[in-house]
Amino acid sequence: MERFRYNPLVIHQAGVQGGMMTSKHPTVAGTGEAQSTMTRQQMHDFIKRRWDAYEDLDAAALAADYARDAVIESPTAGVHTGPEAAERAFRVIFKAFLDLTTTVDNVVVDGNNAVAVLLLEGTHIGEFLGIPPTGKRFSMPAVFFYQIENGMIVRERRIYDFTGLLVQIGALKAKPA
C-alpha cells in the first residue's frame, strides 16, 4: 500500500535569482547571520527525502532533519524544541495511526523557506494522547511551513484542524449547527 504520494512537479519556486536560495534574516533558532545557500535541487532533494521518511513512518529519520535548537509548533504536540522532542511527537502520531498516509498537494519554495500543502489520512488504531483506539478514519488537510538553514530545519509550523481530527476519530462530539 502506498502511504505517500509525491509529485516532484508540484514544487514551485518563488523569488529566487540565479537558482540559489539564501536567507539573510534571523530566525527563532538561528544565529542571525546569513546562512549557507541551497540550490533548488538541494531543496527538492531535502523535501523528497523527508516525505520518504513519512511514508516509512520513520520518526528517527524525520527528527534527524531538525537543528539542535529547532522550534516546532504543532497543534498536537504544542511548541517543542530540537530533534529529540520532534522524534517523541512523531512516535506518538505513528503509533496511533499506523496506516497514516500523506498526500503532498503542493510545495512552494522561496529562498530557504518551504511550504507544503498536504492531506493526512489514517485510522485511529493505537492509543493517541490517552485516547484508546476507536478504529475510526480521519482525513485532514494540513499546511507545514519550514525554515531551513545549513540543510537543517530551524523552524517548522504545522497548521491543521486538531479539533476536527478529534471529532473524526470519535474522541469529541460535534454539536449540531
Steps between C-alpha positions, in 0.01 A plus 500: 500500500639838404490729804645802337430662168760747383519672165829684445323727253301664781806677642482865403763763557440867575738793507825316426774659293763298322367170636644561850291537815631712786370634829645811664227524762544379859282213613357393832765229527764646270806710564381805308792471259455432132464127450641276232312472177311203368442446134152426373604136451636475855174639639302258280714205618462605864121514475479172304718321758275634773185368338665162443555485878132585556407212270712265710367648829866552587500734800879486539566600138251787523650620829850497349395789272462741795773730631584459870303816589225463239161631608201290394144627542231233476132484599560146628827540690502874570827690470804280545870535433759278337520162332435290813168673569410474131570126498282445809214691335532301175499171692172595675335568162644196322407264786139622498459506120705210362335533159566876473521625143626836385407652166705803398272731303749782455840622615615858460867589548609860563860542602572266790130478581259234382127455543340159451125463448401149606214261554547268799284189530497201730318280747513539878641155582726577796480713812518870419567752779328269750205432268445127442477386135160559342563339161364812329662658196593863456586722207658835573654772283818652645761762421860467623734800488876432509792734550826327410853617577818311420293201385308470830151605603528787750129576516191305404140600542223248438147623445204266503161454668590300810147531639364366171738203527370424851140517375575270205662233718210518745687655793281814497135542414412777259206716592248523213491839329 
